[in-house]
Amino acid sequence: MIPVVDVDIKELELKAVQDVVKSKYLVEGKNARSFEEKFSKFSGAKFAATIVNGTCALHLAMVALDIGPKDEVITTPFTFVASSNTILFSGAIPVFVDIDRETYNINPEKIEEKITEKTKAIMPVHIFGNPCDMKAIMDIAEDRNLIVIEDCAQAHGATIDNTHVGNFGSIGCFSFYGSKNLVGGEGGVVITNDEELFEKIKSIKNHGRSPEGGYAHYFIGFNYRMTDLTAAIMNVQMDRAKEILSKRHNTGDKYREGLSELENLRIQKVLSGHQHSDYIMAPVILNEKFSQNRVIEYLKSKDIGSRAIYTKLSYQQPCYLDLSKWHLSRVIDYPDYSKIKCSNSELVAQNHFEIPMVTSLTDESINYIIETLSEFFD
Ligand SMILES: Cc1ncc(COP(=O)(O)O)c(C=O)c1O
């Protein structure tokens, strides 16, 4: 079976971890500092701070930007649940805006109508690694004085006019969870171009300490530090980023070329000047004749791994439909999420399917996948 996801880890990563174990310095240290330097260069951001994972990176961004109780944050429902969960963690309320059915990203034209006097921020998610229309989003944010936090968890290597995503809003948050383009097992980074905010982030992720450490705590903070074991893996992954990403882009380009003519299928639209991270390739079925499950089962029968991931939108998740189990519901009035309907998001959720996007794919297997899909959707 050609795997739908895989991890590109080699001997070099193993050696890096062994070195950390031998050094006995397992907590955040010189490997983390070196990874931050590499990630800042890679992303073009002035500052990068390691965080234990992408979820904590987003939560930290909320706290550092003072987003909390009584605030509303606009985001997309077609994403991993962590995106809107971090809004809930901060005490704020997620407000869901429908996606564009072609890019699968939040539709900037629908943001305006959801802005109220309580709206404090927008959290665009570059879903599957496809950059959002950041120009339109930033125009709205500037016009309405809103903060922007970019969820770049899936978007390593995604750019808009050569600027890496994460640099448009106040903070960009990345994940290095084990299935991502660049992996550390768990892991995260926040980037920013604001020095004061960066200092605050570094303190809050370390229990509100000053840069010198010690036991005086200036903010209520968290332990969101990354271990040097993870950072050591990430250092090697950064050294290999070009190699890993170019393989993914090669596969993404071949899929886009080979599948764009299929009438019953639509591949995710990438806006002009935008570079997809090629984290996930998930076309959408356009003809009711072919169901999501049928396609996935057919591909599997041909030894091609496939799956559908966000078949439940965030507002459809059981935990959102019964927020009484969430402790902050004792003090916060949440909307009735069962009344929300984002029709494009529901359409994409019910009709997308993932195809293999792994660095071990050969040109031969890419062609085989394209041919198999062409035959099925003919
Ligand atoms: C879009 C999105 N946001 C946030 C996260 C959370 O990142 P992590 O799993 O590193 O906590 C993920 C998942 O991995 C994600 O895909």
The ligand as a Gaussian input file, in Angstrom:
#p B3LYP/6-31G(d) Opt

LIG

0 1
 C       -4.400000      23.308000      11.404000
 C       -3.813000      22.826000      12.694000
 N       -3.775000      23.659000      13.742000
 C       -3.231000      23.290000      14.913000
 C       -2.685000      22.042000      15.080000
 C       -2.133000      21.648000      16.402000
 O       -0.793000      21.330000      16.352000
 P       -0.172000      20.215000      17.354000
 O       -0.696000      18.896000      16.929000
 O        1.295000      20.345000      17.159000
 O       -0.570000      20.582000      18.723000
 C       -2.704000      21.140000      14.013000
 C       -2.201000      19.772000      14.118000
 O       -1.419000      19.152000      14.200000
 C       -3.268000      21.540000      12.790000
 O       -3.287000      20.706000      11.745000

